[in-house]
Amino acid sequence: MKSLPTAYFDDVYQANADPWAFATSPYERAKYEATLAALPSERYARAFEIGCSIGVLSEMLAKRCDRLLSVDASELPLQTARQRLAPYPNVTVRQGSIPDEFPDEPFDLILLSEVGYYLVEADLHRARQLMIDHLTPGGHLLLVHWTPIVHDYPLTGDQVHEQFMNVTGDGQPLTHRLNQRAETYRLDLFQKK
């Protein structure tokens, strides 16, 4: 099995401009509020959001970041994201997919939300290392993923989070700061030592 290609997401967005109801779902709204509440700092200098889709969470993050880079593998949802985020000059929206197109700059916040399970384990390992390498000391890494099994996806949300748990503790680069579980998603916050 391979990581899901950009064409997979292009097909999803061609069929529906908001396939996961990010803009209208009470479930998504509650998850976004939990995501923001889990961030320990009121403000971040440079944040990187992986998998921004149509920019609903990006807009909420923009208010807490001096600079926010939001990327998505598919160009299609980015048209909506750019319109939504136009009032925020501190936000850059760009097409790109990890791990192959990881920005070469430091961040004090990296958010991986509902993306990790699209990667095969080898790509997730590469992406994890890139996140660690580009996170500033003391910076935060927040993971939020759906936990039920989706047969199209190479990994489950729990498998993604456990890969990051493997690099916490003594002699490891990350400290685990927070775990929250809802009925269908998991949230874990890490901090770089």
Salt bridges, closest charged atoms under 4 A:
GLU28 OE1 - LYS31 NZ 2.89
GLU33 OE2 - ARG29 NE 3.43
GLU59 OE1 - ARG84 NE 3.71
ASP66 OD1 - ARG43 NE 2.89
GLU75 OE2 - ARG82 NH1 2.49
ASP100 OD1 - ARG126 NH2 2.83
ASP104 OD1 - HIS134 NE2 3.18
GLU105 OE1 - ARG46 NH2 2.36
GLU114 OE2 - LYS31 NZ 2.60
GLU121 OE2 - HIS125 NE2 3.66
ASP123 OD1 - ARG126 NH1 3.50
ASP158 OD1 - ARG181 NH2 2.71
ASP158 OD1 - ARG186 NH1 3.02
GLU162 OE2 - ARG186 NH2 2.80
ASP188 OD2 - HIS161 ND1 2.68
ASP188 OD1 - HIS176 NE2 2.60
ASP188 OD2 - ARG186 NE 2.61
